[in-house]
Amino acid sequence: MNKYITYIFKSVLVAGALASTASCTDYLDKAPGSDIDENTPYMNFRNFQGFVEELYGGLPLYSASTWHCCWNFGEDEHVKDNQDDVRFLTIAIDNGNYRCMVDENLNGAGDQNFYGTPGGTLTGNMSSDTREHKKNLWAMGWAAIRKANMGIANLDKLQSATQEERDLLLGQMLFFRGFYHSLLMQYWGGLPYIDYLLPAGETPRLLRLSYQECADKAAQDMVDAAALLPIDWDQTTAGRLTLGNNNFRANKIMALAFAGKCLLYAGSPLMNYESTGSRSYNEEYCKRAADLLGEALSLSESTGRYELAPFEKRSDLFYYVEQGAKIPGLKEAILLENFAEFETRWQRNQSNDYLPFVVTSGLIVMPTANYVLNYGMANGEPIQDWTTADPVSGYDPAYPWRNRDPRFYTDITFDGIFCCKDASLPEGRRYAQLYTGGEWRTQASFKNCLTGLLETKFIPQLNERSSYQLLDQYSSGLVMALSLMRLSDVYLLYSEAAACGYGSPSGKSPKFHMTALQAVNKIRSNVNMPGFAARFTGSNDAFLPELYRERAVELAFEGHRFFDLRRWMLFTDRKYKVKTALEFDRTADFSLRNPSESRVANLREEVIVERNLDDRHYWLPLPTKDVNIYPELKQNPGW
C-alpha cells in the first residue's frame, strides 16, 4: 500500500517507539524489547526520523472507524435513529450528550461503539496501522505531544547529522507539538501547554491556560517550525531518501497555514469570549492570523507548491474509484487525515451510509434541507427560503433544482437524478425517487431518506455496476480521504482574518497581495461562480454572513461546520439547532431527461429535529478520570 508517509525507516521504528511508550499509568512498566540500547533512535538522521515518523501516525482519522463513522456535528447532516442503533455521535450531539464522547460505558455497551469519538475508551496508538486505533484524539494528542517533547529533549544526542537534517527533525517536532495542542483546544478549549518533557512518575500540576494563551504558544511553535522546514522536501538532500513520497510531510507552508488558523480561532468570538469575556472578534489576533495565512498563500502562489483543483476534477479532491490505492487531493490537499487501512476502510460500510436500499448494512446519513439551502444560485446570489420566490436571485420554489451553484450538482443528489445504468432494474431504482411518497423515502426500512436529499460529495452519483446502490455493499473500488487542510480553506481563513483584522472586506495583510474580498472571490471563480454582489462588500456586517455561507458550501461535509458554528457562537441559535426536510410532489410534466428543470408542487420545509443544545455545549467536557487527577485541571463550565 502507498502509505501516508512511506515508512522507509521501518527497521528503526520499533526502537523509536520504545522511547514513547510510557503514559501516566505505565511509567514503571518495562516495555517489551527495552533491552535495546536507549541511544539507538539517536544514532543518525535515518534512525531519528524513524522516531519522528510516529508523529504522523497520530493524525486523526475522521472518516473511518471499526465499522461506520460520522464526523459532521453541525446542522449539516442528519443520521436516522432506527431505535436499535444510536451509536453515531451525530445523534448523541443532537441529544446534547457529550459525555459519551469522552467517558466510559455511557451508552450501555461502552463508548467504543460511538463512531467518530474524539475521546473515551477507544485505543489511541500512533504506531498502529489499524483504523480504530486512530479515534481517541484526547489520548493520542497528549501522547504525540509527549513524543515531540521527548525528541526535542534528546536532539542533542543525535550523533551523526548535517545541519539540514537537524533542522528537519526539530522543525517537524515543533510543528506537531503546536499542531496537536491546537487540535485538542478546538474541542476542549484552553489547556495546559506542555512544552517540555514531564518527568516520568510525577503527577503534573499544570494550570489550564486561556485559549488565547495556549494559542500563542502553539502558533509560536509552528512559526518556529516554519523557519526550519523546507517548502518541498523533494528539494532537500535528506528528502531524496524518500523522493516522490514527501507530499504530506510537515513543510513551511503547512506550518504557517496551521499557525494562522490557530490564531484566527483564538481571535474568533467564542475563543475571545473564553479568554477576555468579549463575544466579538479580536482584531489583533485576526491581524496576526491574516499575516501568517497571507505568507503561506504568497509562498504557495510564488512556488506552485499547492494549487486549487480545477472544478472539472473536483471529485479527485476526495475520492478515486477503481484506481488502486491512488491518493486523492491533487495539489490542493495540504494535510490529509490518517491513512490507516487506507485501501479498504471505506468498503466496510461507510460508502453505503449515504444511500438507501442497502439491505443488511449501514444506516442512512443525509444532508439537511436547511444546510443545503446554503447552495445558492448560479448567479452567485443566496436563497432566502425554500418556499418563497426571490426576484433578486431568480429562485423559484416550483423549480428548486434549477440554476443552482455548480457545487450543488456535484455534492447533492435530488429527485430524478440518474443513478444506475443497469436497464434491467426498475426505473424507481435507477433514478432517485426522493419526492414525498417516493420509493427511496418510504420503501427501504431503516435506510429510507428522511430529508428528500442525498449527499454524494464523497461517492459517485452514477454507478455503472449492476446494483441499484451507487456502490455495491463492501465494494473495494472506492478510496476516500478527508483533507485536514486544503488550499481553498486557507484562502477562506485568510479572507475572514483579513476582514476582521484589517477592518473591512477591502482589508489585506501586507504579507499577501489580495484583499479579503479578492481571496473569497478567487474560490468562487475557481468553481465557475461570480464574485460577491456589491451589497455584500461595503462592511463586515454585510460581508461576513456571505463569507460564512461560502465556507458552508465550499467545505460542506468535510468536518468544519461543527467548529465554525461554535467559534462564531452560532451553535445554540435556533436557526442552526434545527434540522429540516423537504416535502414535495412530482407534477404531471416531470421528466427524467432533465430533472433539474422539472417542476415540483406543494414544496414545504419541515423540522425533523430540534437539537438539545445550550451554552455548555460550546466545549466538550474533559474526561472525568483525568479531571480528577489534580484540582488545577478544571472541568469545563456546565459539566
C-alpha positions in Angstrom: 0.0 0.0 0.0 1.1 3.5 -0.7 1.3 4.7 2.9 0.5 8.2 4.1 4.2 8.5 5.0 6.3 5.8 3.3 8.0 4.0 6.2 11.4 3.6 4.7 12.6 3.8 8.3 10.7 0.6 9.2 13.8 -1.1 10.6 14.2 1.5 13.3 10.6 2.3 14.1 10.5 -0.2 16.9 13.4 1.4 18.5 11.8 4.8 18.1 8.5 3.5 19.6 10.3 2.3 22.7 11.1 5.8 23.6 7.5 6.8 23.6 5.5 4.0 25.2 5.3 5.5 28.7 2.0 7.0 29.8 0.6 8.2 33.2 -0.3 4.7 34.1 2.8 2.7 33.0 5.9 4.6 33.8 7.2 1.8 35.9 6.4 -1.0 33.5 9.2 -2.4 31.5 8.4 -2.1 27.8 8.9 -5.2 25.6 12.3 -5.0 23.9 13.5 -2.4 26.4 16.9 -4.0 26.5 17.6 -2.3 23.2 20.2 0.4 23.6 18.4 3.6 24.5 20.6 5.6 22.2 19.6 3.6 19.1 17.0 6.1 17.9 19.5 8.9 18.1 22.4 7.3 16.1 21.8 9.2 12.9 19.2 11.1 10.9 17.6 7.9 9.5 17.1 6.4 12.9 15.8 9.7 14.5 13.5 10.2 11.6 12.1 6.8 12.3 11.3 8.1 15.8 9.6 11.2 14.4 7.5 9.2 11.9 5.2 8.1 14.6 4.0 11.7 15.0 2.3 11.3 11.6 0.7 8.1 12.9 -1.1 10.2 15.5 -3.0 12.3 12.9 -6.8 11.9 13.4 -8.9 9.7 11.3 -12.4 11.1 11.0 -13.9 9.2 8.1 -13.4 5.6 9.3 -13.9 3.6 12.5 -14.4 -0.1 13.3 -17.5 0.0 11.0 -19.4 3.1 10.2 -18.4 6.6 11.2 -19.5 10.2 11.3 -17.7 13.5 11.6 -20.2 16.3 10.9 -21.8 17.5 14.1 -23.4 20.8 13.0 -26.8 21.2 11.4 -25.3 19.9 8.1 -26.1 16.2 8.3 -28.9 14.0 9.9 -28.3 10.4 10.8 -31.5 8.4 11.1 -32.1 6.9 14.5 -33.7 3.5 13.8 -34.2 2.9 17.6 -31.8 0.0 17.6 -28.6 1.6 16.6 -27.8 5.0 18.2 -24.1 4.7 18.2 -23.4 7.7 16.0 -22.0 10.8 17.6 -24.2 13.0 15.4 -27.3 11.5 17.1 -25.6 11.8 20.6 -24.8 15.5 19.9 -28.3 16.2 18.7 -29.4 15.0 22.1 -26.9 17.1 23.9 -25.0 14.0 25.1 -21.3 14.9 25.1 -20.3 12.6 27.9 -20.4 9.6 25.6 -17.6 11.3 23.6 -15.1 11.3 26.5 -16.2 9.0 29.3 -16.5 5.2 29.5 -19.6 3.0 29.1 -22.2 5.7 28.9 -24.3 4.0 26.3 -24.5 0.7 28.0 -22.1 -1.0 25.6 -19.1 1.1 26.0 -18.4 4.3 24.1 -16.1 2.4 21.7 -19.3 2.0 19.8 -19.8 5.7 19.3 -18.4 6.0 15.9 -16.2 9.1 15.4 -15.5 9.7 19.1 -12.6 12.2 19.9 -12.1 10.7 23.3 -13.3 7.8 25.5 -12.0 4.3 25.7 -11.0 3.6 22.1 -7.4 2.8 21.9 -5.0 5.5 20.7 -1.9 4.1 19.1 0.4 6.1 16.9 2.4 3.1 15.7 -0.7 1.0 14.8 -1.9 0.6 11.2 -5.4 -0.2 12.4 -8.1 2.4 11.8 -10.0 2.1 15.2 -6.7 2.9 16.9 -6.9 6.4 15.5 -10.1 7.5 17.1 -9.1 8.7 20.5 -7.9 12.2 19.9 -7.6 13.1 23.6 -5.2 10.2 24.3 -3.4 10.3 21.0 -2.9 14.1 21.1 -1.2 14.1 24.5 0.9 11.0 23.5 2.1 12.8 20.4 2.9 16.0 22.4 4.9 13.9 24.8 6.7 12.2 22.0 7.6 15.5 20.4 8.9 16.8 23.7 10.9 13.6 24.1 12.6 14.1 20.7 13.3 17.7 21.3 14.8 17.0 24.7 17.1 14.3 23.1 18.0 16.1 19.9 21.5 16.8 21.4 22.1 13.1 21.4 22.0 12.9 17.6 25.4 11.6 16.8 25.7 12.0 13.1 23.7 14.5 11.1 24.0 17.6 8.9 22.5 20.9 9.8 19.8 20.4 7.3 18.9 17.1 8.9 18.8 18.6 12.4 16.6 21.4 11.2 14.2 18.9 9.5 13.9 16.9 12.7 13.4 19.9 15.0 11.0 21.5 12.6 8.8 18.5 12.4 8.7 18.1 16.2 7.9 21.7 16.9 5.2 21.7 14.2 3.5 18.7 15.7 3.8 20.0 19.3 1.9 23.1 18.2 -0.5 21.2 15.9 -1.6 18.7 18.5 -2.2 21.3 21.1 -4.3 23.4 18.7 -6.3 20.3 17.7 -7.1 19.5 21.3 -8.0 23.1 22.0 -10.6 23.1 19.3 -12.7 20.6 21.2 -11.8 21.3 24.8 -10.7 25.0 25.0 -7.7 26.3 26.8 -5.5 23.6 28.2 -2.1 23.3 29.9 0.6 23.9 27.2 3.3 21.2 27.7 6.5 22.4 26.0 9.0 20.3 28.0 9.4 16.7 28.8 7.5 15.9 32.0 9.4 13.8 34.5 8.2 10.2 34.5 6.4 9.1 37.6 5.4 12.6 38.7 1.8 13.8 38.7 1.7 17.1 36.9 0.1 20.2 38.5 -0.2 22.3 35.4 -2.8 25.1 35.2 -5.2 25.4 32.3 -4.3 28.4 30.2 -6.9 30.6 28.4 -7.5 29.7 24.8 -5.5 32.7 23.6 -2.6 32.0 26.0 -2.5 28.4 24.7 -2.9 29.5 21.1 0.1 32.0 21.4 2.3 29.1 22.3 1.0 26.7 19.7 1.3 29.2 17.0 4.8 30.2 18.0 5.9 26.6 17.9 4.5 26.3 14.4 6.1 29.6 13.3 9.5 28.4 14.7 8.9 25.1 12.8 8.3 27.1 9.5 11.7 28.7 9.9 13.4 25.3 9.9 11.3 23.4 7.3 11.5 23.5 3.5 8.7 24.3 1.2 9.3 21.0 -0.6 11.1 18.0 0.9 11.9 16.7 -2.6 14.2 19.6 -3.0 16.3 18.8 0.1 19.2 16.4 0.3 17.6 14.4 3.1 14.3 14.2 1.3 15.9 12.4 -1.6 15.8 9.2 0.5 12.0 9.3 0.1 11.8 11.2 -3.2 8.2 11.3 -4.5 6.7 10.3 -1.2 7.2 13.5 0.7 4.0 15.3 -0.3 2.4 15.3 3.2 5.5 15.8 5.4 5.4 18.9 7.5 6.7 21.9 5.5 7.0 25.6 5.7 3.6 26.4 4.1 1.8 23.9 6.1 3.3 25.2 9.4 2.4 28.8 8.5 -1.1 27.9 7.5 -1.9 26.0 10.6 -0.3 28.7 12.8 -2.6 31.2 11.1 -5.6 29.0 11.6 -4.7 28.6 15.3 -4.6 32.4 15.8 -7.8 33.0 13.8 -9.6 30.6 16.0 -8.1 32.4 19.0 -9.5 35.7 17.6 -13.0 34.2 16.9 -15.9 35.2 19.1 -16.1 32.0 21.2 -12.4 31.9 22.0 -12.2 35.6 22.6 -15.1 35.3 25.0 -13.4 32.4 26.8 -10.3 34.4 27.1 -11.5 38.0 27.6 -15.3 38.0 28.1 -16.0 39.7 24.8 -18.1 38.0 22.2 -16.7 39.8 19.3 -13.7 39.1 17.0 -10.3 40.1 18.5 -8.8 42.4 15.9 -5.2 41.8 17.0 -5.4 38.0 16.8 -7.1 38.2 13.4 -4.4 40.6 12.1 -1.7 38.2 13.2 -3.6 35.3 11.7 -4.0 37.1 8.4 -0.3 37.8 8.2 0.6 34.1 8.7 -2.1 32.9 6.3 -1.1 35.5 3.8 2.5 34.5 4.0 1.5 30.9 3.4 -0.6 31.8 0.4 2.1 34.0 -1.0 4.7 31.2 -0.8 2.2 28.8 -2.4 1.4 31.1 -5.3 5.1 32.0 -6.0 6.3 28.4 -5.9 3.3 26.5 -7.2 3.7 24.1 -4.3 -0.1 24.0 -3.8 -2.8 24.8 -6.4 -6.6 24.9 -6.4 -8.1 21.9 -8.0 -9.9 22.7 -11.3 -13.7 22.3 -11.0 -13.8 19.5 -13.5 -11.6 17.4 -11.2 -13.4 18.3 -8.0 -14.2 14.7 -7.1 -10.4 13.9 -7.2 -10.0 16.1 -4.1 -11.9 13.5 -2.1 -12.0 10.0 -3.7 -11.0 7.7 -6.6 -12.9 4.8 -7.9 -11.1 1.7 -9.1 -7.7 3.4 -9.3 -6.0 1.2 -6.8 -4.5 3.0 -3.8 -4.1 6.3 -5.6 -4.3 9.1 -3.0 -6.9 11.8 -3.6 -6.3 15.5 -3.0 -4.3 16.6 -6.1 -2.1 19.6 -5.5 -4.7 21.3 -3.3 -4.5 18.9 -0.2 -2.1 20.3 2.3 -2.6 17.7 5.0 -4.8 14.6 4.9 -6.3 12.6 7.7 -4.7 9.4 8.9 -4.3 6.7 6.2 -4.7 3.6 8.4 -6.2 0.8 6.3 -6.5 3.4 3.5 -7.2 1.0 0.7 -10.0 -1.0 2.3 -11.6 1.1 5.1 -14.5 2.6 3.1 -15.6 -0.7 1.6 -16.6 -1.7 5.1 -20.0 0.0 5.1 -19.0 3.7 5.1 -19.9 4.4 1.5 -23.2 2.7 2.0 -24.3 5.0 4.7 -25.1 7.7 2.2 -27.6 5.6 0.3 -30.9 3.9 0.6 -31.6 0.2 -0.3 -28.6 -1.4 1.4 -30.4 -4.5 2.8 -28.2 -5.5 5.8 -25.6 -2.8 6.2 -25.4 0.7 7.5 -27.7 3.4 8.4 -28.5 6.5 6.3 -26.6 9.8 6.5 -28.5 12.7 4.8 -27.8 16.3 4.2 -30.4 18.5 5.9 -32.6 20.8 3.8 -31.7 23.9 5.8 -28.0 23.3 5.2 -28.4 22.6 1.5 -30.1 26.0 1.2 -26.6 27.5 1.6 -26.0 26.3 -2.0 -27.3 29.5 -3.7 -27.9 30.3 -7.3 -25.5 30.1 -10.3 -25.6 33.9 -10.5 -24.0 34.0 -7.0 -27.0 35.1 -5.1 -28.2 33.5 -1.9 -31.6 31.9 -1.5 -33.6 33.2 1.4 -36.2 30.4 1.8 -37.0 27.1 0.1 -40.7 28.0 -0.3 -40.5 31.7 -1.4 -39.8 33.0 -4.9 -36.9 35.6 -4.9 -36.7 38.1 -7.8 -33.1 39.1 -6.8 -31.7 35.6 -7.1 -34.2 34.2 -9.6 -35.0 31.3 -7.3 -38.4 29.7 -8.0 -39.8 27.1 -5.5 -41.6 25.4 -8.4 -38.2 24.6 -9.8 -35.9 24.2 -6.8 -33.1 22.4 -8.6 -32.8 24.9 -11.4 -29.7 27.2 -12.0 -28.1 26.4 -8.7 -24.4 26.8 -7.6 -22.4 24.3 -9.7 -21.3 22.6 -6.4 -24.9 21.7 -5.7 -24.8 19.3 -8.6 -21.5 17.7 -7.5 -22.4 17.4 -3.8 -26.1 16.7 -3.7 -28.4 14.1 -5.3 -32.0 15.3 -5.7 -35.2 13.8 -7.1 -34.9 12.3 -10.6 -31.2 12.0 -10.8 -30.0 9.1 -12.9 -28.0 6.8 -10.6 -27.7 3.4 -12.2 -27.1 2.3 -15.9 -28.5 -1.2 -15.4 -31.5 -1.2 -17.7 -32.8 -4.5 -16.2 -33.7 -2.8 -13.0 -37.0 -1.0 -12.5 -37.0 2.8 -13.1 -37.6 3.6 -9.4 -34.2 2.1 -8.6 -32.3 3.6 -11.4 -33.5 7.2 -10.8 -33.7 8.8 -7.4 -37.2 8.9 -6.1 -37.0 11.5 -3.4 -40.4 13.2 -3.6 -42.9 12.7 -0.8 -44.1 9.1 -1.0 -41.3 8.1 -3.4 -39.7 4.7 -3.0 -36.4 6.0 -1.8 -38.2 7.7 1.1 -40.7 5.0 2.0 -39.7 1.5 1.0 -36.3 1.0 2.4 -36.9 0.1 6.1 -34.4 2.0 8.3 -32.5 3.1 5.2 -35.2 5.4 3.8 -34.2 9.0 3.2 -36.0 11.5 5.5 -34.8 14.8 4.2 -35.6 14.4 0.5 -31.9 14.9 -0.5 -28.8 12.7 -0.6 -25.2 13.6 -0.1 -22.8 12.4 -2.8 -19.8 14.5 -2.4 -17.6 11.5 -1.4 -19.1 8.9 -3.7 -20.0 8.9 -7.4 -23.6 9.8 -8.3 -23.7 7.5 -11.2 -23.0 3.8 -10.8 -22.1 1.6 -13.8 -22.4 -1.6 -11.7 -25.4 -4.0 -11.8 -26.7 -2.9 -8.4 -29.2 -0.2 -7.6 -26.8 1.0 -4.9 -24.4 3.6 -6.1 -21.6 1.3 -4.9 -22.0 -2.3 -4.1 -22.0 -3.3 -0.5 -18.4 -3.9 0.6 -17.1 -2.6 -2.7 -13.4 -2.4 -2.9 -13.3 0.2 -5.6 -13.6 3.4 -3.6 -10.7 5.1 -1.9 -11.5 8.3 0.0 -9.7 10.6 2.4 -10.6 14.0 4.0 -8.3 16.9 4.0 -7.4 18.3 7.4 -6.5 21.4 5.5 -6.7 22.2 1.8 -5.8 25.3 -0.1 -9.4 26.5 -0.5 -9.7 26.5 3.2 -6.6 28.7 3.6 -8.0 31.3 1.2 -11.3 31.4 3.1 -9.5 31.6 6.5 -7.3 34.4 5.2 -10.4 36.2 3.9 -12.1 36.1 7.3 -8.9 37.0 9.2 -8.1 39.9 6.8 -11.6 41.3 7.0 -11.7 41.1 10.8 -8.1 42.1 11.4 -7.8 44.9 8.9 -11.3 46.3 9.3 -13.3 45.6 6.2 -13.7 43.4 3.1 -11.1 45.5 1.4 -8.7 44.9 4.2 -5.5 43.0 3.4 -2.3 41.8 5.1 1.0 43.3 4.0 2.2 39.7 3.6 -0.2 39.0 0.7 -1.5 40.8 -2.4 -5.2 40.0 -2.0 -7.9 41.7 0.0 -10.4 39.7 2.0 -12.9 40.1 -0.8 -10.4 39.1 -3.6 -9.5 35.9 -1.6 -13.0 34.6 -1.3 -13.8 35.6 -4.9 -10.9 33.5 -6.0 -12.6 30.5 -4.6 -15.8 31.4 -6.2 -14.1 31.9 -9.6 -12.4 28.5 -9.3 -15.8 26.8 -9.2 -17.3 28.9 -12.0 -19.2 31.3 -9.7 -19.3 35.1 -9.9 -17.9 37.1 -7.1 -19.9 38.7 -4.2 -22.6 41.1 -5.2 -21.7 44.7 -4.4 -24.2 44.9 -1.5 -22.2 42.4 0.4 -18.8 44.2 0.1 -19.4 47.5 2.0 -18.9 46.4 5.6 -18.1 43.3 7.6 -21.6 43.2 8.9 -22.8 42.5 5.3 -19.7 40.6 4.2 -19.2 38.0 7.0 -22.6 36.2 6.7 -22.0 35.7 3.0 -18.4 34.5 3.7 -19.8 32.1 6.3 -22.2 30.8 3.6 -19.3 30.3 1.2 -17.4 28.3 3.8 -20.6 26.2 4.3 -20.7 25.4 0.6 -17.1 25.0 -0.4 -16.2 22.9 2.7 -19.5 21.1 3.0 -19.5 17.8 4.9 -15.7 18.0 5.4 -15.9 18.3 9.2 -15.5 22.1 9.5 -19.1 23.1 10.3 -19.1 22.0 14.0 -16.0 24.1 14.7 -17.2 27.1 12.6 -20.6 27.4 14.3 -19.0 27.1 17.7 -16.3 29.6 17.2 -18.7 32.1 15.6 -21.0 31.5 18.7 -23.9 30.5 16.4 -24.1 26.9 17.6 -27.0 27.5 20.0 -29.0 29.8 17.8 -32.3 28.1 16.8 -31.6 28.7 13.1 -28.6 26.2 13.5 -30.2 23.9 16.1 -33.0 22.7 13.8 -32.6 20.1 11.0 -35.2 20.2 8.3 -36.5 18.1 5.4 -38.1 18.9 2.1 -41.5 17.6 1.2 -42.8 18.0 -2.3 -44.8 16.2 -5.0 -43.9 15.4 -8.6 -46.1 17.0 -11.3 -47.5 15.6 -14.5 -44.8 17.2 -16.6 -41.9 15.7 -14.5 -39.2 14.4 -16.8 -36.3 12.1 -16.1 -34.5 13.6 -19.1 -33.6 16.8 -17.3 -34.6 16.6 -13.6 -33.1 19.9 -12.7 -35.7 21.6 -14.9 -38.6 19.5 -13.5 -41.4 21.3 -11.8 -42.5 20.3 -8.3 -45.7 21.1 -6.4 -46.5 21.7 -2.7 -42.9 22.3 -1.7 -42.6 22.7 2.0 -39.8 22.6 4.6 -40.5 20.6 7.8 -38.5 20.4 11.0 -37.4 16.8 11.8 -35.1 17.5 14.8 -34.5 20.4 17.2 -31.3 19.8 18.9 -30.9 19.9 22.7 -28.1 22.4 23.0 -27.2 25.1 25.4 -24.1 27.2 26.3 -22.3 24.3 27.9 -22.2 22.5 24.5 -19.7 25.0 23.1 -17.0 22.9 24.7 -16.6 19.2 25.3 -16.2 18.0 28.9 -12.8 16.8 29.9 -12.7 13.1 30.7 -13.8 12.7 34.3 -10.9 10.4 35.3 -8.4 12.9 34.0 -10.0 16.0 35.7 -9.8 14.1 39.0 -6.0 13.7 38.8 -5.4 17.1 40.3 -7.7 20.1 41.1 -5.9 22.6 38.9 -7.1 20.7 35.8 -10.6 22.2 36.0 -13.7 20.9 34.2 -15.3 22.9 31.5 -18.4 25.0 32.6 -21.6 23.1 32.9 -20.0 19.7 33.0 
